[in-house]
Amino acid sequence: MDWPQLLSEIAAEVRPLVGQGRVADYIPPLAEAPRDRFGMAVRTVDGKTFSVGDAGERFSIQSIAKVFSLTVAMRLEGDAVWERVGREPSGTAFNSLVQLEVERGVPRNPFVNAGALVVLDMVLGHGREGEDLVLDFVRRASGNDAVAYDEAVAAAERATAHRNRALAHFLKSFGNLKNDPDLVLDAYFRLCSLSMSCAELAAAFHYLATSGRSVAGEEVATPRQVKRVNAVMLTCGVYDEAGDYAYRVGLPAKSGVGGGVVAVMPGKFVATVFSPGLSEKGNSLAGTMALELLTTKTALSIF
């Protein structure tokens, strides 16, 4: 595979889409994201990384980070995770209060906001004071101790998170949040503020393409856990657009409103894209097209 040539072709073909769509203006730092950015990276399972465009520019990965917290929770609690959160597509907005009330405090999946709060609550139940099990996991998986939170983004999340506060207290009222809601919310705001580049993100997700092995070859998840995380990404990872993604891209994927998307071809590669302009569903317009072109041109997908 001539990856550099392929990525150059994809970047040229998606260029008309770059700058289109909206940015996540309800979080002030994200509202300032330059619309003209496009980056893409592919990391193969043998450790080679190929990139094009703005793949070295860090951005707020937002909901993509929920994959890391889910993996950590599964390592700590095993299948008990699914006693407190479901694994079905939501069919409603990622911050819906109505669905949570109808289903009596059990979030539909771990990637909607309520589900991510419950997952973090599980993780916090295992940590010691001052310990950050999720950030430690990301650094181990990626082999990059420089991965960090963007405190300005975390502060902006904290200042505008009225709906998330309502979700946390709703979960607490149903008994599905064990820790203090403010503690869980603070961990959530920091989680969503993780800042990484396409190349760094591809390294961090390497374990999902290699049956659980980090970039250094350490087992950071079991093959069984990897299978299940990839499955939930396929059905629940791109907000309310899972069917369209399966049809167009054909890979497990997780997106974030910062404009990033990660897609995994187990046993082959991890592909990451960044372009801030979002569709109505909250997924990167140029990023989605880039991933569709990738699987079309390579004839590689899980189907």
Backbone torsions as a table, in degrees:
resi	resn	phi	psi	omega
1	MET	NA	125.1	176.3
2	ASP	-88.8	82.6	-174.4
3	TRP	-61.8	-44.5	179.8
4	PRO	-58.2	-43.6	179.1
5	GLN	-64.9	-42.3	-179.4
6	LEU	-62.1	-45.1	-179.7
7	LEU	-66.5	-35.5	176.5
8	SER	-63.7	-42.0	178.0
9	GLU	-62.1	-45.0	-179.1
10	ILE	-63.1	-45.0	-179.6
11	ALA	-59.4	-40.5	179.8
12	ALA	-67.2	-38.9	-176.8
13	GLU	-73.2	-29.6	-179.4
14	VAL	-90.5	-6.3	-175.9
15	ARG	-52.1	-39.6	179.4
16	PRO	-61.4	-22.1	-179.8
17	LEU	-85.9	-20.5	-177.1
18	VAL	-66.2	127.5	-177.4
19	GLY	99.7	-15.8	176.4
20	GLN	-83.3	166.9	-179.2
21	GLY	84.4	-174.4	-178.1
22	ARG	-113.3	161.4	171.8
23	VAL	-103.7	164.6	-178.0
24	ALA	-77.3	80.6	-172.0
25	ASP	-77.3	-5.8	177.6
26	TYR	-78.7	-7.5	171.4
27	ILE	-116.4	105.2	-169.6
28	PRO	-47.3	-46.1	179.9
29	PRO	-62.9	-31.5	178.9
30	LEU	-74.5	-28.8	177.7
31	ALA	-64.0	-22.9	-178.5
32	GLU	-90.7	0.5	-177.5
33	ALA	-62.8	130.4	178.8
34	PRO	-62.9	128.1	-176.2
35	ARG	-74.7	-13.3	-174.2
36	ASP	-88.6	8.8	-176.3
37	ARG	-83.7	140.5	168.9
38	PHE	-150.7	125.1	175.8
39	GLY	-138.2	150.8	179.0
40	MET	-149.3	139.6	177.6
41	ALA	-137.4	146.2	172.8
42	VAL	-127.1	127.8	175.1
43	ARG	-115.7	119.9	-179.9
44	THR	-83.2	162.2	-175.0
45	VAL	-67.2	-17.1	176.5
46	ASP	-87.6	9.1	171.0
47	GLY	92.2	8.6	178.6
48	LYS	-91.7	137.0	-179.9
49	THR	-118.2	133.0	177.9
50	PHE	-125.1	142.4	-175.0
51	SER	-147.7	165.7	178.0
52	VAL	-148.6	151.4	175.4
53	GLY	67.1	-136.1	-173.5
54	ASP	-90.4	38.6	-175.7
55	ALA	-70.5	-14.0	178.9
56	GLY	-97.4	-0.4	-178.4
57	GLU	-87.7	127.7	179.6
58	ARG	-75.9	147.0	178.0
59	PHE	-145.8	167.4	-179.7
60	SER	-78.4	116.5	-173.7
61	ILE	-79.8	-15.3	173.4
62	GLN	52.3	-125.4	-171.4
63	SER	-67.7	-13.9	175.6
64	ILE	-58.1	-31.9	-178.1
65	ALA	-65.2	-17.4	179.4
66	LYS	-64.3	-22.4	175.6
67	VAL	-65.6	-39.1	179.5
68	PHE	-67.1	-45.2	-179.1
69	SER	-65.9	-36.0	176.4
70	LEU	-63.8	-43.7	179.4
71	THR	-60.5	-44.1	179.1
72	VAL	-63.0	-44.0	179.5
73	ALA	-61.6	-39.6	178.9
74	MET	-67.6	-35.5	175.6
75	ARG	-64.6	-36.2	-176.3
76	LEU	-83.8	-36.1	-170.8
77	GLU	-120.8	-5.8	178.7
78	GLY	60.7	-141.6	-177.0
79	ASP	-70.7	-8.9	176.7
80	ALA	-64.2	-19.3	175.6
81	VAL	-53.4	-39.7	-172.2
82	TRP	-80.8	0.7	171.8
83	GLU	-79.4	-19.1	-176.0
84	ARG	-116.6	-10.1	179.0
85	VAL	-147.1	143.9	-179.5
86	GLY	-86.0	-172.6	178.4
87	ARG	-142.9	36.5	177.9
88	GLU	-109.3	150.2	173.4
89	PRO	-56.5	147.7	-173.3
90	SER	-82.5	-41.7	-175.4
91	GLY	73.4	-0.6	177.2
92	THR	-132.0	178.4	-179.5
93	ALA	-60.1	149.3	-176.5
94	PHE	-64.8	-15.1	179.4
95	ASN	-119.2	32.7	-176.4
96	SER	-70.4	128.4	171.6
97	LEU	-85.5	-32.2	-175.7
98	VAL	-62.6	-48.0	-179.2
99	GLN	-62.4	-39.2	-179.7
100	LEU	-64.1	-37.7	178.5
101	GLU	-69.4	-44.7	-179.7
102	VAL	-59.7	-38.2	-176.8
103	GLU	-96.8	19.5	169.2
104	ARG	52.4	49.4	170.1
105	GLY	81.6	8.6	176.5
106	VAL	-106.4	105.5	-177.1
107	PRO	-60.2	148.0	-175.8
108	ARG	-64.1	-37.7	178.4
109	ASN	-156.7	168.1	-174.7
110	PRO	-76.8	-3.0	-177.3
111	PHE	-103.1	-15.4	167.2
112	VAL	-71.2	159.7	-173.1
113	ASN	-58.4	-43.0	-179.8
114	ALA	-62.9	-40.0	179.1
115	GLY	-64.6	-40.4	179.0
116	ALA	-65.4	-34.7	177.0
117	LEU	-65.0	-42.0	178.6
118	VAL	-65.0	-41.9	179.4
119	VAL	-62.2	-44.1	178.2
120	LEU	-64.7	-35.3	176.7
121	ASP	-59.4	-40.7	176.8
122	MET	-62.9	-45.6	-178.4
123	VAL	-63.2	-43.8	-178.9
124	LEU	-62.6	-27.1	178.6
125	GLY	-68.2	-13.0	-178.6
126	HIS	-107.4	-11.2	-175.2
127	GLY	-90.6	160.0	172.4
128	ARG	-94.8	163.7	-177.5
129	GLU	-56.4	130.1	179.2
130	GLY	83.7	-4.1	-178.6
131	GLU	-90.2	140.1	179.8
132	ASP	-122.7	91.5	-173.7
133	LEU	-66.9	-32.1	-178.0
134	VAL	-73.8	-47.4	179.0
135	LEU	-62.1	-39.4	177.0
136	ASP	-60.8	-40.8	178.8
137	PHE	-63.0	-46.0	-179.0
138	VAL	-60.2	-42.5	-179.8
139	ARG	-66.4	-38.4	177.4
140	ARG	-68.2	-44.5	-176.8
141	ALA	-63.9	-39.5	-175.6
142	SER	-90.4	-14.9	-174.3
143	GLY	66.5	30.2	-173.0
144	ASN	-134.4	100.9	-179.7
145	ASP	-74.9	-6.8	-179.6
146	ALA	-83.9	-9.5	177.6
147	VAL	-62.7	132.0	-174.4
148	ALA	-152.7	169.0	174.8
149	TYR	-79.0	152.1	170.9
150	ASP	-97.7	102.5	-172.3
151	GLU	-64.4	-29.0	177.8
152	ALA	-67.2	-40.5	177.2
153	VAL	-67.1	-42.9	178.8
154	ALA	-59.4	-41.2	179.2
155	ALA	-65.5	-39.2	178.5
156	ALA	-67.1	-39.2	175.9
157	GLU	-60.1	-44.3	-177.8
158	ARG	-63.0	-37.2	-176.1
159	ALA	-76.2	-20.8	-174.0
160	THR	-116.9	9.6	-168.3
161	ALA	-92.3	47.9	-177.9
162	HIS	-65.1	-41.4	179.7
163	ARG	-66.8	-39.7	178.6
164	ASN	-66.2	-35.4	175.9
165	ARG	-64.2	-40.8	177.9
166	ALA	-62.0	-42.5	178.8
167	LEU	-61.3	-44.6	-178.0
168	ALA	-62.5	-44.2	-179.5
169	HIS	-71.3	-31.5	174.2
170	PHE	-62.5	-46.4	178.0
171	LEU	-60.9	-40.8	179.3
172	LYS	-63.3	-38.4	-178.8
173	SER	-66.7	-27.4	177.3
174	PHE	-89.9	0.8	178.9
175	GLY	79.1	16.1	-177.5
176	ASN	-104.8	18.9	171.4
177	LEU	-135.7	117.7	-174.4
178	LYS	-88.1	-36.3	-179.6
179	ASN	-85.2	171.6	175.8
180	ASP	-62.0	131.9	-178.6
181	PRO	-54.2	-38.0	-178.7
182	ASP	-65.4	-35.2	177.6
183	LEU	-65.3	-44.3	-180.0
184	VAL	-66.8	-42.5	179.4
185	LEU	-61.7	-42.3	-179.7
186	ASP	-62.5	-40.7	177.0
187	ALA	-64.1	-36.0	-180.0
188	TYR	-67.5	-44.6	-180.0
189	PHE	-61.1	-40.5	179.1
190	ARG	-69.1	-41.7	178.9
191	LEU	-55.5	-49.1	-176.6
192	CYS	-69.1	-16.5	-178.5
193	SER	-90.4	1.5	178.1
194	LEU	-50.9	133.6	-177.0
195	SER	-115.3	123.1	-178.8
196	MET	-148.1	158.7	173.3
197	SER	-92.4	170.0	176.6
198	CYS	-57.7	-43.7	-178.6
199	ALA	-64.4	-42.4	179.3
200	GLU	-67.2	-38.6	-179.4
201	LEU	-66.8	-38.9	177.8
202	ALA	-62.1	-38.1	177.4
203	ALA	-67.7	-40.8	-178.9
204	ALA	-65.4	-31.3	179.9
205	PHE	-91.6	3.7	-178.8
206	HIS	-51.8	-37.3	-175.6
207	TYR	-63.3	-25.4	-179.5
208	LEU	-79.7	-10.7	175.3
209	ALA	-103.3	-7.1	-172.7
210	THR	-125.4	29.2	178.8
211	SER	58.3	29.2	171.4
212	GLY	107.5	5.8	-178.2
213	ARG	-92.1	134.7	177.0
214	SER	-73.6	178.1	177.7
215	VAL	-62.6	-24.4	179.1
216	ALA	-90.5	-0.3	179.4
217	GLY	90.5	2.5	178.8
218	GLU	-79.8	141.8	176.5
219	GLU	-77.6	112.3	178.7
220	VAL	-106.8	-7.4	173.8
221	ALA	-157.4	152.4	178.7
222	THR	-81.2	158.4	175.9
223	PRO	-56.3	-35.5	178.4
224	ARG	-63.8	-43.9	178.8
225	GLN	-65.7	-40.9	179.2
226	VAL	-61.4	-43.6	178.3
227	LYS	-56.4	-43.3	-176.0
228	ARG	-75.1	-37.8	176.8
229	VAL	-63.8	-44.4	177.9
230	ASN	-61.5	-38.4	179.4
231	ALA	-63.8	-42.9	180.0
232	VAL	-69.1	-34.3	174.4
233	MET	-61.5	-41.9	-178.5
234	LEU	-62.5	-41.1	-174.2
235	THR	-92.1	-20.7	-171.2
236	CYS	-135.7	6.1	-166.9
237	GLY	-86.6	-9.9	-174.4
238	VAL	-127.8	48.5	179.9
239	TYR	57.4	-132.8	-175.7
240	ASP	-98.2	42.4	-177.0
241	GLU	-134.1	23.7	-174.1
242	ALA	-63.4	-41.6	-179.3
243	GLY	-63.6	-43.6	179.8
244	ASP	-64.4	-39.1	178.6
245	TYR	-66.5	-43.6	178.2
246	ALA	-60.0	-40.1	-179.3
247	TYR	-69.3	-45.8	-173.4
248	ARG	-85.8	-40.3	-172.3
249	VAL	-103.4	-46.9	176.9
250	GLY	76.7	26.8	178.6
251	LEU	-135.9	148.6	168.5
252	PRO	-58.0	134.8	-175.5
253	ALA	-146.1	155.3	172.2
254	LYS	-138.4	130.8	-177.9
255	SER	-113.9	168.2	175.0
256	GLY	-144.3	153.8	-176.8
257	VAL	-73.4	-2.1	171.1
258	GLY	-75.7	-5.5	178.5
259	GLY	100.9	5.3	179.1
260	GLY	-96.1	151.8	171.9
261	VAL	-142.7	139.0	173.2
262	VAL	-117.9	135.3	176.1
263	ALA	-129.4	144.6	-174.8
264	VAL	-122.2	128.4	168.2
265	MET	-109.1	97.4	-174.6
266	PRO	-53.7	134.9	179.6
267	GLY	80.3	-4.2	-175.9
268	LYS	-125.8	-61.9	-172.4
269	PHE	-163.8	166.8	166.0
270	VAL	-117.5	132.7	176.9
271	ALA	-117.6	135.4	178.6
272	THR	-128.9	143.9	178.5
273	VAL	-135.3	154.4	177.6
274	PHE	-142.8	121.2	171.6
275	SER	-159.8	118.4	-167.3
276	PRO	-66.9	-23.1	-177.4
277	GLY	-68.2	123.7	-172.0
278	LEU	-107.9	152.4	170.7
279	SER	-77.3	176.2	177.2
280	GLU	-61.8	-25.1	179.4
281	LYS	-84.2	-7.3	177.9
282	GLY	95.7	12.0	179.6
283	ASN	-107.3	147.1	-178.6
284	SER	-58.6	124.9	179.5
285	LEU	-64.8	-54.9	-179.3
286	ALA	-67.5	-34.8	179.9
287	GLY	-64.9	-41.5	178.8
288	THR	-64.1	-44.6	178.5
289	MET	-63.7	-38.6	179.1
290	ALA	-61.8	-41.3	179.2
291	LEU	-69.7	-36.3	175.7
292	GLU	-63.0	-42.7	178.2
293	LEU	-65.1	-38.0	179.7
294	LEU	-59.1	-50.2	-177.6
295	THR	-73.9	-27.3	176.5
296	THR	-70.4	-46.2	-177.0
297	LYS	-71.7	-32.3	-179.4
298	THR	-91.6	-15.0	-173.6
299	ALA	57.8	32.6	178.8
300	LEU	-115.4	117.6	172.0
301	SER	-155.4	178.4	-180.0
302	ILE	-83.5	-2.7	-177.3
303	PHE	-106.3	NA	NA
